[in-house]
């Protein structure tokens, strides 16, 4: 049943978090329906977006978002955005004396931003494009999406994306971007590199600024269900995120706090000592944010969270460069688009607290993410046949640096399939025909996916969500897909076209799984052992010179060890007994 809109406030803490967030919001914008007379979408846009008015009286639709980053991280984007600029700045000037203007050379803009400016100038992307009440605006928005889809081939931004605003497609509210001026995004000095720097940062003006922004977005919500955080794990933002989640827990008790700790595959200015910093920040951020969140999930395409991880995660139908933040963040955003649908559905939604309670039994706050991006299915085929093609293997790959153990042991799981509908969900069996497998006998897509998952996890508590709308990957999403895919993201029935002749992919089916399993415990244990083996006073004394005491570090490692112990195999039976009681 459809209930009241349960709003969510999103926070993005750190530069890589904002990379993922920019792709995420571009995906949400591409899927929004601005036509008030059209059929309601499966996903309720008001959960993430807010309606407002510009200074000129135009109705807007902007993310309910707070994005924090460092000085020098915005490049061409003004901190207040462009949506609410006065229509005539000259009218605000009452000085009639001599004026001297000092103008800094603007940062260069890539081809996508230049085209976006042109569309703005042509009134295609005027503020009315965000209107949810104007039919004329809806026509304009459809035209914009058509234009971006048509010219997508021309965008190859891999060499021109320096910061996340270089591919930001939507307008942001003036209260969204918060710049931390105490630290620099670039350069050798004043860098936010270690956990302790972040923990002492949330005080004074930074705390007041964050509280003001939170109050603005929260107080206009009617049924706030909670917060989703994207937080960088490998630098000082892990410390800041720890304090932010603690503040949210204290100030908004009873609301859901879903935290996604994100880490890139590589850092451009890394060194052996910084690799130690990155690992320690991951460990401290994980245990602290897990403690103050309803659910904590690491998200990364790294093979592990240690200093020398295995190779990055590979996907059969993606030709992505894992060292490009523009690429890796796009993959994670696609997975997040599917993993978060349960609390964004218009009908029969499961609020944040329900998702977290199902996956975090007995103190297991850390969960692992897996994804099939995109889900490989032949054009014109059906879901049972696509799943049968995997035989005894699982269709997804790790998104949390946590390999799938494959032993069927799992404490809880949430599986989401996005992008299939109608007859493609079940087998088109004719009466009297022998089914090719038990999956072909199921009568609904939910039954097919449930039966398949039960084959691999016979006794695991399971939640299954199916959403028919695919993830729309319109410009400027990177075209990093196999030429074997159709524009709708399905495998072609005929030989793949040459890359030069292939049409761009505009939508994708995606399959994801969120799991609480012993695999997470192994990952946490390995991380704890690697960190505890280091004498930080000798290896990296500067790590302890920013407000973090050695006793606090020792205590955090003990908490991480205890957290890892919760996931041991013998805990599976005690958890089942608790559920029975």
N, C-alpha and C positions, 0 to 999 in steps of 0.2 A: 504494500500500500504506500501511497505517496503521503508523506508527512510534511511538517514545516521544514524550511530550508535550514540546515544546520551549518552555520558558517565556519570557515577555517581561516586562520591567519597564518601566513607563510613567512618564515624568516630564512634568509640566505646569509651565512656568515663566512666570508672569505672569497678569494678570487675564483678558485675552481668551483666552489658552490654556486657562484654567480654564472659561471659558464654553463653548468648543468641547468640552473634555473632559467637562463635565457632560452635554451632549447625547449625546456619544459613549457614556458609561457608561450613561446611561439607555437608549440603543438596545441596548447589549449585554445589559443586565438584562432588557429586554422580550423578547429572543430566547432567553434561557437556558431550558433544560428542566430542571426540578428533580425530575422523576419518574425514579427509578432504574430503573423497570421499562419506561420508554418507549424508543422507538428512538433510537439515538445521533444527535445533531444533526450537520449537515455541518460546522459550525464548532466547534472544540474549546474549550470555555469555560475549561479549565484553563490554556490558554496565557496568558490575561489575568488570571484570578481565582485566588485562593488559598483553601484551606480552613483554618479555625481554630476555636477554642473561646472562648466568652465566659467571664466570671468565674463565671457560673451554670452552665457546662457545656453551653451550647447550641452546636451546630455552625453555623458561619457560612461565608459565601462572599463574600469582599470583593475589590476590585481590588488587584492588585499594583502600587500607585501611590504616587508621591511628588508632591504638589502644593504648589508654592511661591507665596506671594503676600505682599502687604504688610500692615502693621498697619492694621486697620479694614476689611479686605476681606471678613470672614466674616459680619458681621451676626448672624443668629440661630443660626448653626452653631457649636458649641463646637469648639475646635481639635482636641480628642481625639475628636470625634464622639460619638455617643450609644449606639453598639452595645455598648461594653464598660463602660458605667457600672455601678458596684456596685448590686446589687439593693436594698440598704438602706444608704444613707449614714449613717443615724443609728447603726447598729450599730458603725460605725468610730470613733465619738466616745467617748472614755473620760473626758473632762473633766466633772466634776460641779459646777463652780462656775458663776457667773453668765456668761451669754453675751449679747453684743450683736451683733445682725445688721444689716449695712448692705447693702441690696439696691438694685441699679440697675434702673431701669425697663427691661423687656425690649424689644427691637426688635420692631416690628409685623410680623406674619406674613401673607402673602397667602392667598387662598382655598385654593390647592393645599396649602400647608404646614399650614394648619389641618385640612384633610381628612385629610392624611397623619398628623397627630397623633391624630386621632380613630380612624383605622384602627389605629394603634399601640396606643391605649388599649383597643381592642376585641380586641386580640391577633391582628389580621390581619397586622400587620407586626412582630410580635415577632421576636426574633432567629432563632427556628426557621424563619422564612420563607425563610432562606438555606440551610437544610439540604439536603444532597445525599444524605442517607441515610434520611430519615424520610418515609414515605408520607403521613402525616398533614400534614406540612409542605407537601408537594407540592400537596395539595388546597387548603390555605390560600393558596398562592401563585397557583394558578389562579383562585381566587376574587378575589384582589386585582386581578389583571390584568383580569378580567371587569368588576370595579367601575370601575376607572380607564378602561376603554374605554367603558363605558356613560355615565359622567358627563363625558366629555371635552368635550362641547359647552359646558359651563358655565365652562370655564377660558379666560379671556382675560387672560393675565398681562402683556400688552404694557405696561400702565401701572404695574405693580407690581414688575417685576423690576429690582432695583437692582444686585445682585451675583449671582454664579453659584450661590451656595447657595440662592437664592430658588426655584430649580426643580430642585434635586438630589433625585432619587428614591430613591437607594440609600444604604445605610450604608457608611461608610468605616472603615478600620482606624485605631487611634490613632496609628500611625506614619506616616500618610499626609500630613497637613497640616503644612507647615512655614511659619511666619509670620516674615517678616523685619521685625523691630521697628525697625531703623534708619531705615526710610522709611515714609511715610504713603501710604495709598491715596487719601485725599481731602485737600483743603486746599491752601494755597499754599506751605507750607514743607515741607522734607524730602521732596522728591519724587524718585523714581528716574527721571530723564529722559534721561540721556545714557549712551552706550556705556561711557565710562571709569569711571563710577560702578559699573557692573555688574562690570567686570573686577577691580576692587580689592575687591569685596564678598566673593568666594569665598575667604575666609581666616578664621582664628580660629574663633569659635564657629559661624559659618554653615557653614564647611567641615566642622567636626567633626560638626555636626548632620546634614548631608547624607550624610557618610560612614557614620554610624551607621545611618541609615535605609536606605541602599543595602545595607550589609552584612546587615541584617535580612532584606530581601526576596531578595537574591541567594543567601545561604547556604542558604536552604531550597529552592532550585531544584535539580533533578536534572540537567536538560539545558538550561541557559540559552542561548537563541539570541541574545539581545541586548536592546537598549533602543530604545524609540520615544519621541521627545521632541516635545512641542508647546511652542514657545518664541515669546514675543512679540518681534517684530522692530523695532517702532518706538520703544521706550523703552529704559531701562537694562537691561532683562532680556536684550536682545540681547548685551550684554557679559557678563552672567552666564552665558547659554547658551553663549557661546564658551568660557568657562573650564570649564563643566560638561562639554561635549563633549570638550575637551582632557583633562580628568581621566579620563573614561570610556575614552578611547582609550589613555591610559597605563596605567590600572589593569585594564582588561578587554580587552586586545589579542586580536584574533581573533573577538570578538563583533560582531554587527551593530549599527550605530548609525544609525537612520533618523531624521532630524531634519526636522520640519515647521515652518518659520518662518512664523508667522501674523501677520496685520495686519488690523485692522478697516477698514471703509470710511471712518469718520470718528472724530474724537476730540471729546469734549464741550467741552474747554477749550482748543481749538487757537488758534494765532496764527501770524503770518508767521514769527516766529523759531522757534516750535515745529515748524512745517512743515519748516524746515531741519533741526532735530534729528531728526525722524522719518525723513527721507530719508537722512541720514548714518548713523543707527543701522541702517537697512535695509542699506545698502551694507557697513558694517563687519561687521555680524552675518552677512550672507550669505557673504562671503569667508572669515571665520574659522570659522564653523560648517561650511561646506562642506569646509574643509581638514581638520577633525577628525572628520567623519562619514563613514559608508559611502555615504550618499546624503543630499542636501539638497533639499527642495522648498518653495518659497514657496507659501503658501496665503492667498488674499485674494480678495474680490469687488470690490476697487478696480480701476479700469481700468488703473492703472499704479502704479509705486512712487515716482514723482517727486512734486514739490510740487503740481503742477496736473494730476492724472490725468484721463483721459477718464471718461465716465459709468460707474457700476458695472455689473457683469455682470447681464444680465437673462435670465430663464428663462421660456419660453412658458407653462408651467403652474404657475408660482409667483407669488402675489400678496404678495411679501415686501417689507418696508421695509428697504432696505440700511443705513439709518442706525441701526436698532435692533440692538444687539449680540445680543439674544435671538433675532432672526431670522437675521442673517447667519451667526452661529456654528452655527445649526441646519442651514443649507444645507451648510456645510463639513463638519460632523459626518456628515451623510448620505453625502457623497462619500468621506470617510475610511472609513466603514463598508464601502464596496465596495473601495476601493483597497488595503486592508490584508488582504484575505481570503487572499491567496496563502500567507502564513506562519501562518495560523490554521486552515487546513483540517484536518479529522480524517484524511482520506485524500489521498495524493498532494500533500502540501503542499510548497511551495518555501520553504526557510528564508530569513531576511533577507539573508544573504550572497549567496544565489543571485539574489534580486531586484536587489540593488544592483550586483552584478557584471555583470548583463545590461544595466543601464542607464547605467553610469558608465565606459564604455570610454575609454581615452586621457585620463584625468584630468577627464572631464566629470562632476563630482560634482553639479552642479545640474540638476534635472529639472523639467519643467512638468506641471501637472495640468489635466485637462479633465473635464467631467462633463455628463451629461444627467440632470438632477434635477427631476422623475422622468423616466424613459425613456418617451416617448409611444407607446403601443401601444393599439389599439382592443380593447375587451373582446371575446373570442372570436376575435381575429385570430391571426396567427403572426409570428414574428420576421422571416422573409424579407419579408413584406408591409410590416412596420413600417420596416425598413431601406430598402426600395425607395421608400418615401414621401419620403425625403430627397433622392432624385434624385442630383444631383452635390454636394450640400452634405454637411457632416459633422454628426452628430447632437449633438455636445457643444459646450459653451461653456467659456471659460477660467476656471480656478480659481486661476491664478497670476499674474494681471495680464500675461499673455503671449499675445497673439493668435495663433491658428493661421494659419500662412503659406499653407497649402493648396497647396504646391508638391510634395508627396510626398517631400520630403527629411527623413529622420529617421534617427538613429543606433541607436535601439532603442525598443521600445514594449511596455507591458504593459496589456492591455485586460481589463476585468472587467465582466461582466453579472450582476446580482443580482436575483432575483425572478421568473424564468421557469422553467417546467419542463414536462416531458412533451411533449404534442402541440403546445404553443404554440411550441416551438423550431424545428420544421420545417414545411414546407408540406404540407397534407393533400391531396396530389395523388392523383387516381385513376389506375389503370393506363391508359396510352394517352393521358393528358391532356398537352397541351403546356404546359411550365412558363412562367409569366409573365415570369420572368427567370432568369438562371443561379443565383441564390440559392435558388430554389425547387427546384432539383435536388439540393441538398446533403442528406445523410442524417443529420446530427447538428447540434445547436446550435453546437458548437465549430467545425464545418466552415462553417456559415453565417457566423458572426462572423469567422472567419479569412478567408474568401473576400471578405467585404465590406471588411475592413480592407486586404486586399491590393489592392483596386481603387484605393485612395487612396494606399497606401504600398507600391509593388510590390516594392521590394528591402530593406525594413526588417526586421531581426530582430524577431520578434514572439512574445509569450507571451499566451495567451488563457485566462481562467478563467471558468467558469460556475457560479453557485451558485443553487440553486432557491429557497432561502428568501429572502423579501423583507426589506427593512428595516421593522421594526415601529415605527410612530410613535404609540405610545400616550401618554396624558397623562404629563407636561405639555408634550409637543411642540407647538409653535405650529401652529394650523390656518390655514396660509397658502397653501392649495392652491386651484387653480381649481375652480369648481363643476362643470366638465365632467368631473371625475374621479369614478370609482366609489369606494366605501370601500376597495377593493383597489388603488387607484392607477392603474386603466386608464381610457382614454377611453370615455365612454358612447356607446352606439349610438343613443340618442335625444337630443333637445334637453336641455341642462343644466337642472337644477332651479334655482329661485331659491335664493340663498344661505341664506335662512331655513329652507328645506325640505330642504336637502342634508344627507346623513348625513356625519359626520366621516370623514376618510380615516384608516385604521388601518394600512396597509402600502403600500409603494411598490416598483416595480422601478427600479433605478438602473444606469446605464451610465457607466463611468469609463475614462479613459486616462491613463497616466503615460508621458511621452515625454522622451527626450533628443534635442533637435532644434536646428537653427540658430535657431529662434525664441527659445530661452533665451539664446543668445549675443547676439542683438540687444537683448534686455531688459537683460542685464548690461552691455553696451556703453553703452547709453543712460544707465543709472544711474551708471556710472563717469564719463561725460562731464559729467553734470549736477553731480555732487559735485566733480569736479576743477575745474570752472569757478568754484567759490566760494572766495574768500579767507577762510577761517574765522577768521583773526586779526582781520579787519575786520568780517565779517558776524556772527559768533557767537563771540566770544572765550571766553565761558563754557563752550563745548563742549570747549575744550582745557584747562580748569582743573580737571579731575577725573581726573588720572592718565594722560591720553593726550597723548603728545608729537606735535608737528607732523611729525617725521620718521617716526613710526609711522603717522600718517595717510597720508602720502605713499607709504610702502611698501605699505600696504593697497590704495590706489588702483591701484598698479602691479600688484599681485597680481590685483585684479579685472579689469584690462585684459587680463592674460595669460589669465585664466580665460575671458573672453569670446572671445578669439582661438581657443581650442580648438574652438569651435562653428562656425567659418567653413565655407562650403560645400566648399572644397577639402579640408577635413579628412575629409569623408565618404568620399572614395575611398581616402585613406591608411588610414582605419580599416578599410575593407573588405579592403584588402590585408593588414593585420595579422591580421584574422580568418582569411584564406586561409592565411597562413603558419602 
